[in-house]
Amino acid sequence: MTHDHDHAGHSHGPPSNNAAFAIGVVLNLGFVATEVFYGLAAHSLALISDAGHNLSDVFCLLLAWGATYLTRSAPTKRRTYGWRRSSILAALINAIVLLVVVGGITVEAIRRFAHPETVAGGTVMAVAAAGIVINTISAWLFMAGRKSDLNLKGAFLHMAGDAVVSVGVVIAAFAIRMTGWHWLDPAVSLAIGAVIVWGTWGLLRESINLSMDAVPEGIDPHAVEDYLAGLAGVTAVHDLHIWAMSTTEVALTVHLVMEEAPRNDLFLHDVCDELRERFGIGHATTQIECGNCDRPCQQAPVHVV
């Protein structure tokens, strides 16, 4: 049995991005306080509901920030992968919290339809306009890292989505001021909830999949298997598993049947290099079998895990 664990060619965690997280948290906390104050003063559910959304974004940023440290923690005898899964857990918690916030917004919006309240449209417009600026700046802070880390991508999408929502609030407030239709306030709140659900659903689905060891999105398991089966000297491939150790690291284990086993580790190193370059799989463990003994591999059947 031959194993190869390739550690040199992949990152053990996302970049810290401490400045981006710190600035993003401070900006959004300040804006949440502003929205709550003026939302209560203006009797605007749209502002208060958006404040709840932005508060959950602060929670999201704090979780992602903490996960960037935990994912870089060294492995131990008890936790052999360290705390890498914390980034997946952070994404999952963030998605659940956002959906809970949407539930609260929806209940209050329905109540406001039955009992509408007067809204100070000018105040709402001014505060929401400030939100456009703050959320755009916050999104820009995470733009560079969004392609390499699900946590940073989630932060970017949340901030960019909030900027768009703030644009909607400004438009609704202007319409209320012009028409006097105060039912537009809860209507916009429901629209904000729909935007949150739409943006969160993909994050929820992907974080659940990763927590259940599903193959990460963007990796075609059939293409990986075809590559391994096409290697020189390989007659069969089985017990192939691909899963995410964190939101930035992917692992693989596989059994390769070869009539003649490699005489050195060069074959294994080459396979690891190709898996990393072609598929972004940085941690590969390969077991070589001759396949000609009286006792076949117990993991060979497709239905066996």
N, C-alpha and C positions, 0 to 999 in steps of 0.2 A: 504494500500500500504506500503510495507516494502522495505527499501533500505539498502544496505551495501556497504560502500566504504573502501576497504582494502588498506591501505597505508604503513603498517609496513613491509611488506614482499618484497618490491621491491625498487630498487635504483631510485633516482630521477634524475639521470644523469650519464653519463659515467665518469670514472676517468679522472682527468685533463690532465695527461701525458704531463705536461708543458715542461719538459726537452726533451722528444722525439720530440715534435713539434718544439721547438726552435732549436735543433741541426739539425733536418731535413731541416728546412727552410734555415738556414745558409749554410749548406753543398750544397744544391741544387742551391741556389742563386749564390754562388761562382762558381759552375760548369757551370751554365747557362752563366755567363760572360765569362768563359774560352772557352766554345764551340762557342759562338758568335765571339770572337776575332780570334780564330784559324780557325773557319769555313770560315770567310771572307778572312783570309790570305791564306787559302788553296783552296779557291773557292769550298768548299764542301757543297752542299745542304743537304747532309745526316747529317752533324754536325749541320748546322743551323736549320734544321727541328727538330732534336732531342732536340736542345736548346729550340725551341718553345714548344715542348712537356714538357720538364722539367720545363719551366716557368709556364705552366698551372698546373703542379703538385705543384709548390710553391703556386699558387693561391688556389689550392685544400687544401693544408695543412693549409693555413691561414683561409680559410672558416671553415674547420673542427675544427680548434683550437678555433675560435670565437664561434662556435656552442656549444662546450663543456661548455662554460661559460653561454651562453644564455639558454641552456636546464636546467640549475640548478637554473634559476631565479624563484623567488617565484610567485605564481599565484596572480592575482588581481581581483577585481570585473569586470573589463572589459575583461581581458585575464585570463579566469578561469583555463586554462592549462599552464599559463605562456608563455614562449617562446620555449616550447619543439619542436614544429614543425620546428624550425630553422635548426635542424640537417638534416631533410628531404629536406628542401629547399637548404641547402648547397650541399647535394649530387646531387640534380637535376641541380643546376647551374654548378657544376663541370662537370657533364656529357655533358651538352650543350656546355660549353667552349671547352672541348676536341674535340668534333665533329667539331666545327668551325675551330680549329687549323688544323684538318685533311683536311678540305676543302682547306685551304691555301696551305698546303704541296702538295696536289694533283695537284692544278693548276700550281704551280711552277715546280713540277717534270715533268709534261707534256711539259712545255715550255723548260726544259732542254733536253728532248729527241730530240726536234727539233733543239736546239742550245746547244750542249754539251760543257762543259768547262773543262779545265785541272784541275785535282785534285791532291793535294799533299798527296799521300797515307800514307807516314810515319807520317805526322802531324796528320792526321785523326786517324790513329791507336793508337797513343800515347794518344790523348785526349779521345777517346772512351774507352781505357783501364782504364783510370782514372775514367771514368763514371761507369765502372763495379764495382769498389771498393766503390765509393761514394753511388751508388744506393743500393748495397748490405747492406752497413751499415745502410742506411736509412730504408730499408725494415725490418731489424732486430729490429730497434727501435719500430716498431709497431706490431711485431709478437705476443706479449703477449695479446694485446687487440683486435686482429682481430676477435676473436670468439664471442665477446659480443657487438660489436658496428659496424654498417654499415659504419660509417665514418672512423673508424680506419681500418676496413677491406679494404675499398677503398684505403686508403693511403698505406697500405701494398701491395696490388695488383699492384698499380701504380709503387711503388718503385721496386718491384720484376720484374715487366714487363719491366721497364726501364733498369734493369741490363741485361735482356735477349736481349733487343734491342741493347744495347751497344756491346754485343758479336757479334751480326749480323753486326754492323758497322765495327768492327775490321776485321771480315772475308772479308767483301766487300772491305775494303781498301787494305787488303793484296792481294786480287784478282786483283784489279786495278793496284797495283804496279807490279804484276807479268805478267799481260796480256796487260796492257795499254787500257783496255776496259772502257772508262770513262762513258759509258752509265750505268754502274753498279751503279753509284752514285744516279741518279734519280730512278733507279729500286729499290735500297735499301730504298729510301725515300718513295716510294709507299708501300713497304713492311712494313715499320714503321707505315705508316698510317693505313694499314690493321690491324696491331697488336693493335693499339690504338682503332680502331672501335670495334674490337672483344672484347677487354677488357672493353670497355666503355658501350657497348650495354646492358649488364646485369644490370649495375649500373643505366643507364637511365631508363630501363624498371621498375626496382624495385622502384626507387625514384618516378616515375610517379604514379605507383600503390599505393604507400604509401600516396602520396599527394592527391590521389582521394579516400582515406579511404578504399582501398582494404584490404582484409585479408593478413597480412604479410606472406611472404614465410616461410615455415617451420611449419606453423600451419594448420592443417587439420580441416576446419570448420565442416565437417561431423562427425569427431571424437568428437569434442567438443559438438555438438548437441546430439550425442548418449550418451555421458557421462551424460549430464544434464537430458536427457529423462529417463535414467536408475536410477536416484536418487529415494530413497524410498519415496513414497507418491506423486510423480510427475506424473500427468496424461497427460500433454501436455506441449510443449515448443514452444514459438513463439517470434517474434520481436527480434531475435538474431542478434546482430551486433558485429563484431570484427574488430578493426582498430588499427593503430599505432599512439600513441601520439608523439613519437619521434623515432629515429632509435634504441633505446634501451628499450622502454616501450610500452606495448600493453594493450589496454583497451577492455572491453566487457560490453555490456548491454543485458539483457534478461528478458523475462517474463516467470515465471514458474506457471503453473496451478496446485493447490493442493487442494483437498477436505477439508483437515484439515491443516490450517496454523500452522507453528511452534510456540511453546509457548514462545520461546526466540530466541536470535540471534545466538545460537550455530550452528544451521543448516547453516546459511548464512556464518559464519566464516569458517566452514568446507569446504563449496563449494569454497570459495575464496582460501583457502589453496590448495585444489586439483587442481584448475585451474592454480594456480601459479606453482605448482610442476610438473604437467603433461604437461602443454602446454606453460608455460612461460608467462601467462597472469596475470599481477600483479595488475591491477586496474579493479575490477569487480563490477558492479552494478546490483543487482538482484531484480526484482519486483515479489512479490507473489500475485497470484489471486486465488479466490475460483472457478471461472468459472461457477457458478450456478445462476447468476443474470439475469434479463430480458434484460439487456443491455450488449452485448458482447464487448470485448476489440476491439477498432477500429484498433489496430495494429496487430491483429491476422492474417488477410489474408496475404498470402505469398507476394503478389505484392505490399503491402503497406509498405512504409518506415517509 
